[in-house]
Amino acid sequence: MTLAGFPRIAVDPQICGGRPVVAGTRVRVTDVLEMLAGGATADEITADFPYVSHEDVRAVLTYAAAQADHAVVLAAE
């Protein structure tokens, strides 16, 4: 099932243990993020995984940004 607001990102308990993946593939969001963090370009990722598009790479980044955008509540000391 794709996630609301993220049609290119899917979660299915039967695929990759329910971790978010690029819809229609078994490429995990974390796989794409780790490749980008390691210096790979979107062109290199799409060349290595021809079933992943440039739009998918952008969707992964958008999804990751949304996941990181949450309030952090610190306990009083």
ABEGO torsion letter per residue (X at the ends): XBBBGBAABBBBAABGGGBBBBBGBABBAAAAAAAAAAGBBAAAAAAABAABBAAAAAAAAAAAAAAABBBBBBBBX
